[in-house]
Amino acid sequence: MDVDRIAGMIVGWVSFPAKAYLVDIINGPFDADKLDYIQRDSHFTGIKLIKWISTGVQKI
């Protein structure tokens, strides 16, 4: 992958529809960063991950 393609995915451009899922991994409702934040925040706040996910999904 080239830098321009990755930069495009970060802002949500899909230049290759067959691999649109890659955009969601980088910049989507449950992208890699958000999943990481949820896990880390759950650990440091003491909130059980299952409760965090069910509350988050209800808000979407």
N, CA, C and O of each residue as an XYZ file, in Angstrom:
240
protein
N       0.842     -1.183      0.000
C       0.000      0.000      0.000
C       0.884      1.243      0.000
O       1.933      1.289      0.642
N       0.433      2.227     -0.727
C       1.206      3.456     -0.760
C       0.637      4.474      0.233
O      -0.481      4.321      0.725
N       1.407      5.487      0.510
C       1.048      6.492      1.513
C      -0.245      7.211      1.146
O      -1.066      7.472      2.025
N      -0.447      7.535     -0.124
C      -1.665      8.236     -0.541
C      -2.910      7.388     -0.298
O      -3.948      7.906      0.115
N      -2.807      6.110     -0.550
C      -3.959      5.222     -0.335
C      -4.289      5.132      1.153
O      -5.460      5.172      1.529
N      -3.280      5.012      1.993
C      -3.495      4.951      3.443
C      -4.079      6.267      3.949
O      -5.002      6.265      4.763
N      -3.543      7.390      3.468
C      -4.077      8.694      3.860
C      -5.542      8.822      3.449
O      -6.351      9.366      4.201
N      -5.882      8.335      2.287
C      -7.271      8.353      1.830
C      -8.174      7.529      2.729
O      -9.296      7.939      3.028
N      -7.697      6.375      3.162
C      -8.496      5.530      4.051
C      -8.736      6.214      5.387
O      -9.804      6.061      5.979
N      -7.753      6.964      5.867
C      -7.898      7.654      7.147
C      -9.036      8.657      7.094
O      -9.755      8.828      8.078
N      -9.209      9.324      5.957
C     -10.290     10.305      5.839
C     -11.565      9.704      5.248
O     -12.540     10.420      5.023
N     -11.562      8.389      4.994
C     -12.774      7.696      4.573
C     -12.959      7.514      3.081
O     -14.042      7.117      2.651
N     -11.936      7.791      2.268
C     -12.057      7.584      0.832
C     -11.877      6.112      0.507
O     -10.967      5.459      1.018
N     -12.749      5.596     -0.346
C     -12.643      4.208     -0.773
C     -12.305      4.205     -2.257
O     -13.184      4.416     -3.093
N     -11.055      3.970     -2.588
C     -10.637      3.955     -3.988
C     -10.667      2.544     -4.577
O     -10.437      2.356     -5.772
N     -10.949      1.565     -3.736
C     -10.991      0.173     -4.194
C     -12.121     -0.527     -3.434
O     -11.888     -1.101     -2.370
N     -13.358     -0.481     -3.982
C     -14.548     -0.982     -3.285
C     -14.435     -2.420     -2.760
O     -15.046     -2.749     -1.743
N     -13.677     -3.266     -3.428
C     -13.557     -4.652     -2.982
C     -12.888     -4.755     -1.613
O     -13.048     -5.760     -0.920
N     -12.143     -3.726     -1.221
C     -11.475     -3.751      0.074
C     -11.921     -2.593      0.962
O     -11.134     -2.052      1.738
N     -13.191     -2.223      0.838
C     -13.738     -1.109      1.629
C     -13.665     -1.392      3.128
O     -13.631     -0.462      3.934
N     -13.640     -2.660      3.500
C     -13.542     -3.018      4.921
C     -12.268     -2.470      5.562
O     -12.235     -2.243      6.771
N     -11.226     -2.257      4.769
C      -9.987     -1.701      5.314
C     -10.195     -0.285      5.845
O      -9.583      0.106      6.838
N     -11.062      0.482      5.178
C     -11.374      1.832      5.643
C     -12.033      1.759      7.017
O     -11.716      2.556      7.900
N     -12.953      0.802      7.204
C     -13.620      0.660      8.506
C     -12.646      0.272      9.611
O     -12.824      0.677     10.759
N     -11.630     -0.499      9.285
C     -10.637     -0.876     10.288
C      -9.841      0.344     10.741
O      -9.479      0.458     11.912
N      -9.570      1.255      9.805
C      -8.766      2.433     10.112
C      -9.616      3.588     10.613
O      -9.199      4.319     11.512
N     -10.808      3.764     10.040
C     -11.637      4.916     10.363
C     -13.104      4.523     10.271
O     -13.768      4.824      9.280
N     -13.607      3.855     11.293
C     -14.994      3.422     11.281
C     -15.583      3.478     12.674
O     -14.918      3.894     13.623
N     -16.840      3.057     12.796
C     -17.493      3.114     14.106
C     -16.784      2.276     15.172
O     -16.785      2.631     16.350
N     -16.192      1.186     14.759
C     -15.439      0.330     15.681
C     -14.057      0.070     15.101
O     -13.670     -1.079     14.889
N     -13.314      1.146     14.846
C     -11.984      0.990     14.257
C     -10.984      0.499     15.305
O     -11.305      0.393     16.489
N      -9.793      0.210     14.853
C      -8.771     -0.375     15.727
C      -8.464      0.499     16.939
O      -8.298     -0.017     18.044
N      -8.386      1.813     16.747
C      -8.093      2.708     17.878
C      -9.213      2.685     18.916
O      -8.949      2.620     20.117
N     -10.455      2.739     18.456
C     -11.577      2.753     19.400
C     -11.635      1.450     20.199
O     -11.890      1.463     21.403
N     -11.397      0.333     19.523
C     -11.400     -0.941     20.239
C     -10.276     -0.989     21.267
O     -10.446     -1.539     22.354
N      -9.138     -0.417     20.925
C      -8.022     -0.354     21.861
C      -8.376      0.531     23.057
O      -8.109      0.167     24.202
N      -8.982      1.700     22.787
C      -9.368      2.607     23.874
C     -10.374      1.945     24.811
O     -10.279      2.079     26.031
N     -11.330      1.236     24.235
C     -12.350      0.577     25.055
C     -11.704     -0.426     25.995
O     -12.016     -0.467     27.185
N     -10.806     -1.230     25.458
C     -10.150     -2.245     26.283
C      -9.292     -1.593     27.370
O      -9.336     -2.010     28.527
N      -8.528     -0.592     27.009
C      -7.650      0.072     27.978
C      -8.465      0.823     29.034
O      -8.176      0.726     30.227
N      -9.475      1.569     28.598
C     -10.306      2.305     29.546
C     -11.020      1.352     30.500
O     -11.148      1.634     31.691
N     -11.481      0.227     29.970
C     -12.136     -0.768     30.803
C     -11.198     -1.264     31.898
O     -11.594     -1.404     33.055
N      -9.971     -1.522     31.524
C      -8.988     -2.012     32.490
C      -8.712     -0.982     33.587
O      -8.719     -1.314     34.772
N      -8.471      0.261     33.190
C      -8.058      1.272     34.166
C      -9.217      1.861     34.977
O      -8.994      2.402     36.061
N     -10.446      1.766     34.471
C     -11.589      2.264     35.248
C     -12.224      1.175     36.094
O     -12.983      1.462     37.019
N     -11.911     -0.081     35.773
C     -12.502     -1.183     36.521
C     -13.882     -1.587     36.013
O     -14.520     -2.471     36.586
N     -14.347     -0.943     34.938
C     -15.643     -1.300     34.357
C     -15.463     -2.564     33.529
O     -14.551     -2.651     32.707
N     -16.321     -3.525     33.744
C     -16.236     -4.778     33.001
C     -16.458     -4.496     31.520
O     -17.349     -3.731     31.152
N     -15.651     -5.114     30.683
C     -15.699     -4.883     29.243
C     -17.071     -5.225     28.668
O     -17.554     -4.513     27.788
N     -17.701     -6.274     29.134
C     -19.021     -6.671     28.623
C     -20.038     -5.568     28.880
O     -20.830     -5.247     27.995
N     -20.031     -4.979     30.081
C     -20.967     -3.901     30.395
C     -20.673     -2.684     29.520
O     -21.597     -2.030     29.037
N     -19.396     -2.380     29.314
C     -18.986     -1.243     28.501
C     -19.502     -1.413     27.063
O     -20.043     -0.474     26.479
N     -19.334     -2.596     26.507
C     -19.751     -2.852     25.125
C     -21.262     -2.764     24.996
O     -21.760     -2.148     24.054
N     -22.006     -3.365     25.921
C     -23.464     -3.323     25.810
C     -23.986     -1.895     25.942
O     -24.939     -1.527     25.255
N     -23.386     -1.089     26.806
C     -23.789      0.307     26.948
C     -23.440      1.082     25.683
O     -24.246      1.881     25.206
N     -22.261      0.858     25.143
C     -21.832      1.552     23.937
C     -22.684      1.214     22.739
O     -23.026      2.101     21.956
N     -23.035     -0.045     22.575
C     -23.855     -0.472     21.446
C     -25.256      0.125     21.552
O     -25.846      0.493     20.537
N     -25.787      0.224     22.748
C     -27.116      0.812     22.926
C     -27.128      2.283     22.529
O     -28.152      2.789     22.070
N     -26.011      2.971     22.698
C     -25.946      4.395     22.371
C     -25.779      4.654     20.879
O     -25.982      5.777     20.417
N     -25.413      3.630     20.130
C     -25.178      3.820     18.683
C     -26.468      3.837     17.920
O     -26.460      3.986     16.698
